[in-house]
Amino acid sequence: MRCLVIEDEAETARYICNGLAEAGHVAVLSRNGADGLDLATNDRWDVIVLDRMLPGGIDGLAILTALRQLGKTTPVLILSALASLDERVRGLRGGGDDYLTKPFAFSELLARIEALARRSGVASDAQELWVADLKLDLRTRRAERAGRAILLQPREFRLLEYLVRHQGQVVTRTMLLESVWDYYFDPQTNVVDVQISRLRRKVDAGFSPRLLQTLRGVGYMISADE
């Protein structure tokens, strides 16, 4: 599931995005109203988490109004410290599908997001995985970036799928050997390094930002943040 998170408070934004990634979803963050409006109206999202009060001259209700005027029916969960009944009613009447007040428990946020996705017909077992403009189609076992096909061998696709499912998280060489190669011992080869190098050439060469990262002495990570 692709989620757009429009939230200016750094700790709250990190809390939400990390939690969504750990739950197997793709979370893209915008920290101000202007950028949030651009992303919300010009890309495809399964759910939008929208803060009411934002910097940039455009607040959450303005983004919501613009979305609905364009005829976009993307489910929107409003997240706000404005907890009064009048504010909740205003947000829902303005086009919001749900309203959650701060502070909140992530488990409740996730449950509400998944409920919105179910009601809008988004399958919980999504057949596409995304990181930035990189898409994996799990049905056809094909990958593309910015609309351009990436030719991958079966093992390369399996490796990339594992990294994408754990995007934003460091995965170790041992984790990859066990999950991608089914080795439950260290064969003392450089097979992981070789495959990562090949994959990086296919996924990152000619594109920006670079997605596949090596943390020396620790492991590997795929992330839209360089």
C-alpha positions as a printed Julia matrix, in Angstrom:
226×3 Matrix{Float64}:
   0.0     0.0     0.0
   1.34    3.46   -0.96
   0.77    6.06    1.72
   1.45    9.78    1.48
   2.18   11.29    4.9
   1.84   15.08    5.04
   3.17   16.03    8.48
   5.54   18.85    9.46
   6.54   17.73   12.96
   9.75   15.74   12.52
   9.37   13.21   15.33
   5.73   12.47   14.49
   6.56   12.1    10.8
   9.43    9.69   11.55
   7.22    7.7    13.94
   4.49    7.28   11.3
   6.77    6.52    8.34
   8.91    4.02   10.22
   5.83    2.25   11.53
   4.26    2.02    8.08
   7.48    0.67    6.57
   7.75   -1.96    9.32
   4.15   -2.97    8.53
   5.14   -3.59    4.9
   3.75   -0.4     3.37
   5.42    2.34    1.33
   5.41    5.73    3.08
   6.38    8.95    1.3
   6.74   12.04    3.48
   5.98   15.69    2.77
   6.82   18.28    5.43
   4.87   21.32    4.18
   1.57   22.23    2.57
   2.86   23.29   -0.85
   4.85   20.11   -1.47
   2.06   18.03    0.06
  -0.49   19.52   -2.32
   1.74   18.79   -5.31
   2.3    15.17   -4.3
  -1.32   14.58   -3.32
  -2.73   15.84   -6.6
  -0.11   14.59   -9.06
   0.6    11.02   -7.97
  -1.31    7.86   -7.1
  -1.83    7.01   -3.43
  -3.82    4.35   -1.65
  -4.24    6.46    1.52
  -3.17    9.96    2.56
  -2.39   10.84    6.19
  -2.92   14.59    6.4
  -1.99   16.96    9.23
  -4.38   19.89    9.63
  -1.83   22.6    10.48
   1.07   22.87    8.02
   3.75   25.4     7.05
   4.04   26.66    3.51
   0.9    28.78    3.33
  -1.38   25.83    2.58
  -3.06   23.96    5.42
  -4.53   20.47    5.48
  -8.08   21.59    4.71
  -6.88   23.49    1.62
  -5.15   20.33    0.36
  -8.28   18.31    1.04
 -10.48   20.84   -0.78
  -8.18   20.82   -3.81
  -8.19   17.02   -3.94
 -11.96   16.77   -3.89
 -12.42   19.59   -6.42
 -10.19   17.62   -8.81
 -12.47   14.63   -8.36
  -9.86   12.54   -6.56
 -11.39   10.02   -4.18
  -8.19    8.94   -2.41
  -9.05    8.08    1.23
  -7.74   10.76    3.59
  -7.11   10.31    7.29
  -6.9    13.72    8.97
  -4.39   13.84   11.82
  -4.64   16.85   14.1
  -4.11   18.3    17.55
  -7.41   20.13   17.02
  -9.62   17.81   19.02
 -12.87   19.71   19.49
 -16.11   18.33   18.09
 -16.48   21.34   15.78
 -13.01   20.79   14.3
 -13.62   17.08   13.76
 -16.92   17.8    12.03
 -15.26   20.5     9.91
 -12.56   18.1     8.77
 -14.98   15.33    7.88
 -17.36   17.67    6.07
 -14.39   19.12    4.22
 -13.81   15.77    2.56
 -11.89   13.75    5.13
 -12.7    10.06    5.46
 -11.53    9.73    9.06
 -10.17   11.97   11.81
  -7.62   11.02   14.46
  -6.46   13.41   17.17
  -2.96   13.79   18.58
  -1.45   12.24   20.63
  -2.28    8.84   19.17
  -1.17    5.21   19.31
   0.4     3.93   16.1
  -1.59    0.7    16.33
  -4.82    2.7    16.07
  -3.45    4.83   13.22
  -2.46    1.7    11.29
  -5.82    0.04   11.9
  -7.65    3.13   10.62
  -5.42    3.39    7.53
  -5.95   -0.28    6.67
  -9.7     0.07    7.21
  -9.79    3.02    4.78
  -7.81    1.0     2.24
 -10.2    -1.94    2.53
 -13.23    0.28    2.04
 -11.67    1.82   -1.07
 -10.9    -1.59   -2.55
  -7.14   -1.65   -1.99
  -6.07   -5.26   -1.48
  -4.21   -5.9     1.77
  -1.92   -8.31   -0.05
  -0.83   -5.68   -2.58
   0.61   -6.99   -5.81
   2.89   -3.98   -6.29
   5.75   -2.72   -4.15
   7.17    0.79   -4.5
  10.21    2.78   -3.44
  10.16    6.28   -4.92
   9.75    5.65   -8.69
  10.85    2.01   -8.51
   7.97   -0.46   -8.92
   7.96   -4.23   -8.45
   5.03   -6.15   -9.94
   4.74   -9.31   -7.85
   2.33  -10.96  -10.31
   4.57  -10.74  -13.37
   7.87  -10.67  -11.4
   8.93   -7.6   -13.34
  10.51   -4.35  -12.22
  10.56   -0.86  -13.65
  11.89    2.52  -12.66
  10.41    5.79  -13.85
   8.4     3.71  -16.32
  11.49    1.99  -17.8
  11.69   -1.79  -17.58
  14.55   -3.3   -15.58
  15.56   -6.77  -16.73
  16.25   -8.96  -13.7
  17.18  -12.59  -13.26
  14.92  -14.53  -10.83
  17.48  -14.33   -8.02
  17.98  -10.61   -8.6
  14.23  -10.02   -8.4
  14.04  -12.04   -5.18
  16.89  -10.0    -3.7
  15.33   -6.71   -4.75
  11.93   -7.76   -3.41
  13.45   -8.57   -0.03
  15.19   -5.2     0.13
  12.04   -3.32   -0.9
   9.9    -5.15    1.66
  12.41   -3.95    4.27
  12.96   -0.48    2.82
  14.47    2.02    5.19
  15.89   -0.83    7.29
  19.44   -2.16    7.29
  19.57   -5.82    6.26
  22.68   -7.84    6.99
  24.57  -10.25    4.8
  23.36  -13.14    6.99
  19.73  -12.05    6.61
  20.1   -12.01    2.82
  21.86  -15.39    2.71
  19.05  -16.96    4.73
  16.12  -15.27    3.01
  17.28  -15.08   -0.63
  19.74  -17.95   -0.96
  18.3   -20.26    1.73
  21.75  -20.62    3.29
  21.59  -21.17    7.04
  25.36  -21.06    7.31
  27.99  -18.71    5.94
  29.48  -20.27    2.79
  32.36  -17.74    2.93
  31.75  -16.44   -0.58
  31.17  -12.94   -1.94
  27.9   -13.93   -3.63
  25.9   -11.24   -1.81
  28.36   -8.46   -2.68
  28.44   -9.53   -6.34
  24.66   -9.63   -6.65
  24.24   -6.29   -4.85
  26.77   -4.72   -7.24
  24.88   -6.07  -10.28
  21.57   -4.95   -8.87
  22.87   -1.45   -8.16
  23.96   -1.05  -11.79
  20.49   -2.04  -12.99
  18.42   -0.11  -10.44
  20.45    3.08   -9.93
  22.53    3.69  -13.07
  21.1     6.73  -14.85
  18.49    7.44  -12.16
  18.2     9.81   -9.22
  18.13    9.46   -6.29
  20.29    6.41   -5.71
  18.18    3.88   -3.88
  20.5     0.97   -3.07
  22.94    1.8    -0.29
  25.82   -0.06    1.34
  26.6     0.56    5.0
  30.15   -0.7     5.3
  30.6    -3.34    7.95
  26.85   -3.39    8.66
  24.76   -4.35    5.64
  22.57   -2.95    2.89
  19.5    -0.78    2.64
  17.13    0.48   -0.03
  15.67    3.91    0.61
  14.56    7.01   -1.28
  16.65    9.11    1.14
  20.28    9.17    0.05
